[in-house]
Amino acid sequence: MNAEEQARHDEFERQQKIRAAAYDDMITLVGQVAQASALVELHLRQLMVALLDSRYAKLVAAGLSAGHLIDTCTVLLKVNKEINSDQRTEGLALLSGLKDLLNTRNNLVHGLIAIASDSDTRTAETAPEPVIETMALVSKRRKPELLLTITKAEAEKTVKDLRERGDGILHWVVAALPAQLHRDQVTS
């Protein structure tokens, strides 16, 4: 192997390491998104149980999807007589846009993660390092597969937003309906 071939080989190896590190970073973020969304679902269930204020609320909330929990909690927040107007507004604001955030979560968690690089069009003068993007190949019911580009920053923001929303829901329940959290529940 001459010096030019060795340099190309070394650059290829360097690029492979960059891609592998970017992939590992995204996989870590996908795990963080999954965990943060699991907490959001837990807190949505707690919200629903507190809003229903029934001994059977845990049974009613069990197994509902996040979307159903959001819809049900939205209705319950609108009609609940035990909270004031400010609490109602705050509770509804916490649920607003949550389905979109969970859709982003689904794209990250259920999508196929692939790392793309612009190394074919890049020159050392135009960009010394490759641009790394993550693509999620998403399949939706009765729709063709969709290729979405999700940056690392967008994935990090999703984690942050999910954590903030989950914490916000929990804090709201504790502040607005503390007694309902402690009601004995029939679970079987």
C-alpha positions in Angstrom: 0.0 0.0 0.0 1.5 3.3 -1.0 1.3 6.5 1.1 -1.8 7.8 -0.8 -3.7 4.5 -0.3 -2.7 4.4 3.3 -3.9 7.9 3.9 -7.3 7.0 2.2 -7.5 3.9 4.4 -6.7 5.8 7.5 -9.3 8.5 6.7 -11.9 5.8 6.0 -11.2 4.2 9.4 -11.4 7.5 11.1 -14.8 8.2 9.5 -16.0 4.8 10.5 -15.1 5.5 14.1 -17.0 8.9 13.9 -20.1 7.1 12.5 -19.9 4.4 15.1 -19.7 7.0 17.9 -22.6 8.9 16.5 -24.7 5.7 16.3 -23.9 4.8 19.9 -24.9 8.3 20.9 -28.2 8.0 19.2 -28.9 4.6 20.7 -28.2 6.0 24.1 -30.6 8.9 23.4 -33.3 6.4 22.2 -33.0 4.6 25.5 -33.4 7.9 27.4 -36.4 8.8 25.3 -38.0 5.5 26.1 -37.4 5.9 29.8 -38.6 9.5 29.9 -41.8 8.6 28.0 -42.4 5.6 30.4 -42.4 8.2 33.2 -44.8 10.4 31.3 -47.2 7.5 30.9 -46.9 6.7 34.6 -47.7 10.3 35.6 -50.6 10.4 33.1 -52.0 7.4 34.8 -51.6 9.0 38.2 -53.3 12.1 36.8 -56.2 10.1 35.6 -56.6 8.2 38.8 -56.5 11.5 40.8 -59.0 13.2 38.5 -61.4 10.2 38.6 -61.2 10.1 42.4 -62.7 6.6 42.6 -61.6 3.4 44.3 -61.7 1.8 40.9 -59.7 4.5 39.0 -56.5 2.4 38.8 -58.4 -0.4 37.2 -60.0 2.0 34.7 -56.6 3.6 33.8 -54.7 0.3 33.6 -53.6 -0.6 30.1 -54.8 2.6 28.4 -52.4 4.0 25.8 -50.8 7.3 26.3 -53.1 8.9 23.7 -56.2 7.6 25.5 -54.8 8.8 28.8 -54.2 12.3 27.3 -57.8 12.4 25.8 -59.4 11.2 29.0 -57.4 13.5 31.3 -58.2 16.4 29.0 -61.9 15.7 29.4 -61.7 15.2 33.1 -59.7 18.4 33.6 -62.4 20.3 31.7 -65.2 19.1 34.0 -63.5 18.5 37.3 -65.1 20.7 40.0 -62.4 20.2 42.6 -59.8 22.4 40.8 -59.9 26.1 40.2 -59.6 27.9 36.9 -55.8 28.5 37.2 -55.2 24.8 38.0 -57.4 23.7 35.1 -55.5 26.0 32.7 -52.2 24.7 34.0 -53.2 21.1 33.7 -54.5 21.5 30.2 -51.3 23.3 29.2 -49.3 20.3 30.4 -51.3 18.0 28.1 -51.3 20.4 25.1 -48.9 19.2 22.4 -48.1 16.0 24.4 -49.4 13.8 21.6 -47.0 15.4 19.1 -44.1 14.9 21.6 -45.0 11.3 22.0 -45.2 10.9 18.2 -41.6 12.1 18.0 -40.8 9.6 20.7 -42.4 6.9 18.7 -40.4 7.8 15.6 -37.2 7.6 17.6 -38.0 4.5 19.6 -39.6 2.5 16.7 -37.6 3.9 13.8 -34.5 2.2 12.3 -31.5 4.3 13.2 -29.0 4.8 10.4 -26.1 7.3 10.3 -25.6 9.3 7.1 -22.6 11.3 6.2 -21.8 13.9 3.6 -18.3 12.5 3.2 -18.8 11.8 -0.6 -19.5 15.5 -1.3 -17.2 17.0 1.4 -13.8 18.3 0.8 -11.2 19.2 3.4 -11.5 22.9 2.4 -15.3 23.0 2.6 -15.9 21.0 5.8 -13.1 19.4 7.8 -15.4 17.1 9.6 -18.4 15.1 8.1 -21.9 16.1 8.9 -23.6 13.3 10.7 -27.3 12.9 10.6 -29.6 10.2 12.0 -32.4 8.8 9.8 -35.3 7.0 11.3 -37.1 4.7 8.9 -40.7 4.9 10.2 -43.6 2.7 9.1 -47.1 3.8 9.9 -50.3 1.8 9.4 -51.5 1.9 5.9 -48.8 4.4 4.9 -45.6 3.8 3.0 -42.4 3.9 5.0 -41.2 7.4 5.7 -37.6 8.5 6.0 -37.2 11.1 8.7 -34.0 13.0 9.6 -33.6 13.4 13.3 -30.6 15.3 14.6 -28.8 14.5 17.8 -30.0 17.9 19.1 -33.6 17.1 18.3 -33.3 13.8 20.1 -31.8 15.5 23.1 -34.6 18.1 23.1 -37.1 15.2 23.0 -35.6 13.7 26.1 -35.6 17.1 27.9 -39.1 17.9 26.9 -40.5 14.5 28.0 -38.7 14.8 31.3 -40.0 18.3 31.9 -43.6 17.3 30.9 -43.6 14.2 33.1 -42.2 16.2 36.1 -44.8 18.9 35.4 -47.7 16.5 35.4 -46.5 14.9 38.7 -46.0 18.2 40.4 -49.4 19.4 39.2 -51.2 16.3 40.6 -49.3 16.6 44.0 -50.2 20.3 44.2 -53.8 20.2 42.9 -55.2 16.9 44.1 -53.0 15.6 46.9 -55.8 13.8 48.8 -56.9 11.9 45.7 -53.4 10.4 45.3 -53.8 8.7 48.7 -57.2 7.2 48.1 -57.3 3.4 48.6 -57.6 1.6 45.3 -59.2 -1.6 44.3 -56.6 -3.4 42.1 -58.1 -6.8 41.7 
